Amino acid sequence: MRLTAALALIFALFISTLANAQSGGMKDMDMKDSGNKHQTQESTAITHQTTAVVKAVDAINGKVTLAHAPVESLNWPAMTMGFAVKDKTLFDKLVIGKKVKVEFMQQGSDYVVTAVK
């Protein structure tokens, strides 16, 4: 008799938990997921700054390769990497071998130079 009562209690708790997950629990999870997506979109709009030496320029394809200093806002070490360039007029300031201060932001999976000083 005790075994039957214990099994009935476990079954009732399981059903209750399952019902909660399918109704309110899933809604809460969806809200949390959409909040994370929104937060990710906001974080990509942040402008980052670093100093860099121009290593290569591909104005036709809108790309530049920079050997940049650490980027504290992204917790990046110094490295050499390619960037897209938002405005073609910025290529006037992106001369191979020149040290520049750049501002960039993430757009999708690309990092895009938005200003050169």
Secondary structure as the mmCIF struct_conf table of DSSP 4:
data_model
#
loop_
_struct_conf.conf_type_id
_struct_conf.id
_struct_conf.beg_label_comp_id
_struct_conf.beg_label_asym_id
_struct_conf.beg_label_seq_id
_struct_conf.end_label_comp_id
_struct_conf.end_label_asym_id
_struct_conf.end_label_seq_id
HELX_RH_AL_P HELX_RH_AL_P1 ARG A 2 ASN A 20
HELX_RH_PI_P HELX_RH_PI_P1 ALA A 21 GLY A 25
HELX_RH_AL_P HELX_RH_AL_P2 MET A 26 THR A 44
TURN_TY1_P TURN_TY1_P1 ALA A 45 ALA A 45
STRN STRN1 HIS A 48 ASP A 58
TURN_TY1_P TURN_TY1_P2 ALA A 59 GLY A 62
STRN STRN2 LYS A 63 HIS A 68
STRN STRN3 VAL A 71 VAL A 71
HELX_RH_3T_P HELX_RH_3T_P1 GLU A 72 LEU A 74
TURN_TY1_P TURN_TY1_P3 ASN A 75 ASN A 75
STRN STRN4 TRP A 76 TRP A 76
HELX_LH_PP_P HELX_LH_PP_P1 PRO A 77 PRO A 77
BEND BEND1 ALA A 78 ALA A 78
STRN STRN5 MET A 79 VAL A 85
BEND BEND2 LYS A 86 LYS A 86
HELX_RH_3T_P HELX_RH_3T_P2 LYS A 88 ASP A 92
TURN_TY1_P TURN_TY1_P4 LYS A 93 LYS A 93
TURN_TY1_P TURN_TY1_P5 ILE A 96 GLY A 97
STRN STRN6 LYS A 99 GLN A 107
TURN_TY1_P TURN_TY1_P6 GLY A 108 SER A 109
STRN STRN7 ASP A 110 VAL A 116
#
